[in-house]
Amino acid sequence: MQNDQLTIVAKIWAKEGKRDFIKSELIKLIAITKAEEGCINYDLHEDNEDPNVFLFYENWTSRELWQQHMKAKHLEEYMEATEGAVEKFTLNEMTIVDNV
């Protein structure tokens, strides 16, 4: 049986002096994203050693539903609001390795 579940690991580095702003903008995404079809979890983390680093750990029932999320208005608004305040951003699409 094929596992269509998709895990996303998105890492965001806030520019110096923009940490609180970026954190507040990321927090705005949580409730609306958790209500989206296909969202299993959407968890925001902050780095214990570098306060400018944030990480979203997400699980989606399918890649297609995650792609719908990526086109959502609230993500577009986040991108516009944070333009110039993010130092670096990485995103990994991952699949769980089932234990046999």
Backbone hydrogen bonds, N-H to C=O, Kabsch-Sander energy under -0.5 kcal/mol:
donor,donor_aa,acceptor,acceptor_aa,energy
4,D,2,Q,-0.8
6,L,60,W,-2.4
7,T,94,M,-3.0
8,I,58,E,-2.4
9,V,92,N,-2.2
10,A,8,I,-0.5
10,A,56,F,-2.3
11,K,90,T,-2.6
12,I,54,F,-2.9
13,W,88,K,-2.9
14,A,12,I,-0.6
14,A,52,N,-3.3
15,K,85,A,-2.9
18,K,15,K,-2.6
22,I,18,K,-2.8
23,K,19,R,-2.9
24,S,20,D,-2.2
25,E,21,F,-2.1
26,L,22,I,-2.6
27,I,23,K,-2.4
28,K,24,S,-1.4
29,L,25,E,-0.6
29,L,26,L,-1.2
30,I,26,L,-0.6
30,I,27,I,-1.1
31,A,27,I,-0.6
32,I,28,K,-0.6
33,T,29,L,-2.0
34,K,30,I,-2.8
35,A,31,A,-1.1
36,E,33,T,-1.8
39,C,36,E,-1.6
40,I,38,G,-0.6
40,I,59,N,-3.1
41,N,59,N,-1.4
43,D,57,Y,-2.7
45,H,55,L,-2.8
47,D,53,V,-2.5
53,V,50,D,-2.0
54,F,12,I,-2.9
55,L,45,H,-2.5
56,F,10,A,-3.1
57,Y,43,D,-2.7
57,Y,55,L,-0.5
58,E,8,I,-2.7
58,E,56,F,-0.6
59,N,41,N,-2.1
60,W,6,L,-2.8
61,T,38,G,-2.3
66,W,62,S,-1.7
67,Q,63,R,-2.6
68,Q,64,E,-1.7
69,H,65,L,-1.9
70,M,66,W,-2.1
71,K,67,Q,-0.8
71,K,68,Q,-0.9
72,A,69,H,-1.8
75,L,72,A,-0.5
76,E,72,A,-1.8
77,E,73,K,-2.6
78,Y,74,H,-1.7
79,M,75,L,-2.5
80,E,76,E,-2.1
81,A,77,E,-2.5
82,T,78,Y,-2.3
83,E,79,M,-0.6
83,E,80,E,-0.7
85,A,82,T,-2.8
86,V,82,T,-0.7
87,E,13,W,-2.9
87,E,85,A,-0.5
88,K,13,W,-1.3
90,T,11,K,-2.3
92,N,9,V,-2.3
94,M,7,T,-3.6
94,M,92,N,-0.5
98,D,96,I,-0.8
